Amino acid sequence: MSKHLPIKTLINLAEEELEAATKKLGKLQQERNAIEAQLDAIVNYRDEYHVRFTASAQAGTNAQTLRNFQAFVDTLDSAIDQQRALFAAAEQRLDAGKNEWRLRKQKLGSYEVLAARGEAVFAKKTARVEQRDADEHAAKMLRMRAEKA
């Protein structure tokens, strides 16, 4: 349909909103992945440190070294807890971003359905007008033939 309908403007706006929501969702996913990678790195470091300390402590260790080890592991555990909190917040932001994206996608789909219905109505109306014009032309031709005869 060549006629520009207001729904087309709404569709264009909804497409822009969907594109913005898609970009935001990508950034939120990257942020979550980065936080998860940091969390994994800290957990792995703590586990490796524990293994190395256990191996070296088998040869013997003193109380001060054991206290230092425990203090450092406590610090790592605290960092892990903080990182887990950051990860949980990033997951929530990502879920909210997914919901926003779904709403934008649904809105665009609704507008597209409305546009399709409008185009169908317009096509049906156009077909009726064309049929009426063809019928009138045929009737005119019959009248002209009847007048000639």
N, C-alpha and C positions, 0 to 999 in steps of 0.2 A: 504494500500500500504506500503510495507516494506521499500521502497526506501525513504531516507530522502531528502526532497526537501527544497530549500532555503525558500519557503513560510512557512514551518513549523517553521523555525527560526524567521521569521517575526511575526508569530502568537504568539510564545512564548514571544517575546518582547512586542507585543501589549497587551497580557494578563498581563504582569508585569506592564505595564503603566496603564492599566485599574485598576488593584489592588491598585496601588499607588494613582490614582485619586479617587478611592472609599474611601480609608483611609482619604485622604485629605478632601473629601466632608463630611465625618463623623465628623472630627475635626471642620470644619467650621460650621456645624450644631450645634454641642455642644457649640461652642463659641457664636453663635447667640442666642441660647436658654439661656445661662448664662446671656448675656447682657439684653435680654428681661426680664428675671426674676428679675434682678437688677432694671430695669426700672419700672416694675410692683410694686416692693417693695417700691421704692421711691414715686411713685404716691399714693399708698395705705397709706403710712406713712403721706404724706402731707394731704390727705383727712381725715384720722383719727385725725390728729393734729388739723385740721380746725374744725372738729366736736367737739372735746374736748374743744377747746378754745371758740367756740361759746357757748357751754353749760356753761362753767365757767364764760363767760363774761355777761351772762344774769343776774347774781347776782350783776354785777357792775364791772367796771374796770377803771383804770386810763389811762391817755394819754401815759405814759411811757410804760406800759404793752402793749398797743395797737401798739406802735411803734416797740417794741421788737417782737411782733407777726408778724407784717408786714415784718420786716427785715428777720426774720427766714423763713417765707413763700417765700420771694423773693429768699433767698438762696436755698431753696428746688426747686423752679421753675427753677433756673439757673442749678442746678444739673440735673433736669429732662431734660432740653434742651440739656445739654451735653450728657446725656445718650441716648437721642433720636438720636443725631448725631452719636454716637457710634453704635447704633442699625442700622441706615441707612447704615453705612459703612459695618457693618457685613452682612447685607442683600445683598449688592452689591458683597461682596466677596463670599457669598454663591451662588449667581446667576452665578458668573464667574466660580465657582467650578462645578456647575451643567452643564454649557456649556462645560467645559473641559471634564467632565465625559462623556457627550453625544458624543463628538468628539472621545474620546478614544474608546467608545463602538462601534461607527460607523466604526472606523478604523479596529477594531478587526473583526467586522462582514464582512467587505469588504474582508479582508484576508481569512476569513473562506469560503466565497463564491468562491474566486479564488482557494483555495485549493480543494474545492469540485468539481469545474469544471476540475481542473487538474487531480484529481482522476478519474473522469468520462471519460476523454479523455484516461487516462492510462488504465482503465478497458476496454474501447472499443477497444483500440489497442491490448491489451492482448487477448481479445476474438477473434479478427480477426486472430491473430497469432495462437491461439489454433485451430480455425476453419480450417485455412490453413493447419496446421500440421495434423489434423484429415482427411481432404480431401486427402492430399498427402498419408497418411497411407492407406486410403481406396483404392485409386488408385493403390498403390503398391500391396495391397492384391489382387485386381482384376487382375493385370498383372501377379502376381505369379500364380493365379488360371488358367489364360488363358494359361500360359506357360506349366502348368502341364497337361492341357487337350489336 
